[in-house]
């Protein structure tokens, strides 16, 4: 079963502000939220983990490219 997390958990995991999360999502550089209700949104935990991993992979490939 997929786990859905709300904005506070996303902020805690990514250390991004709410504004940055929504801006990056709008630009297509962060997973999109899904509507859970009239005033509630959530993200798939697995997509947040994948996004963090992709950032690490980008960092590591740049480090390897510098050598």
C-alpha positions in Angstrom: 0.0 0.0 0.0 1.3 3.5 -0.9 1.8 5.9 2.0 0.6 9.5 1.6 2.3 12.3 3.5 1.1 15.8 4.1 3.1 19.1 3.7 4.7 19.1 7.1 6.2 15.7 6.5 7.4 16.8 3.1 9.0 19.9 4.6 10.7 17.8 7.3 12.1 15.3 4.8 13.3 17.8 2.2 14.1 20.8 4.3 12.4 23.0 1.7 9.8 25.7 2.5 6.2 25.3 1.5 6.6 28.0 -1.1 9.6 26.1 -2.6 7.8 22.8 -2.7 4.9 24.2 -4.6 7.1 26.3 -6.9 9.3 23.3 -7.8 6.2 21.1 -8.3 4.7 23.8 -10.6 8.0 23.9 -12.6 7.9 20.1 -12.9 11.0 19.7 -10.7 9.3 18.1 -7.7 6.5 15.5 -7.4 3.0 16.8 -7.8 0.6 16.8 -4.9 -2.7 15.1 -5.0 -6.0 16.5 -3.7 -7.2 14.6 -0.6 -10.2 16.8 0.1 -11.4 20.4 -0.4 -8.5 21.9 1.6 -6.1 19.0 1.9 -3.3 17.7 -0.3 -0.7 15.0 0.0 2.3 13.4 -1.7 3.2 9.8 -2.2 6.1 9.0 0.2 7.8 6.9 -2.5 7.9 9.8 -4.9 9.5 12.1 -2.3 12.1 9.4 -1.5 12.8 9.0 -5.2 13.2 12.8 -5.6 15.7 12.9 -2.8 17.6 10.0 -4.3 17.7 11.6 -7.7 19.2 14.8 -6.1 21.9 12.6 -4.5 22.6 10.8 -7.8 22.9 14.2 -9.5 25.3 15.4 -6.8 27.4 12.2 -7.0 27.6 12.3 -10.8 28.8 15.9 -10.7 31.5 14.9 -8.1 32.6 12.0 -10.2 32.7 14.2 -13.3 35.0 16.7 -11.6 37.7 14.0 -11.0 
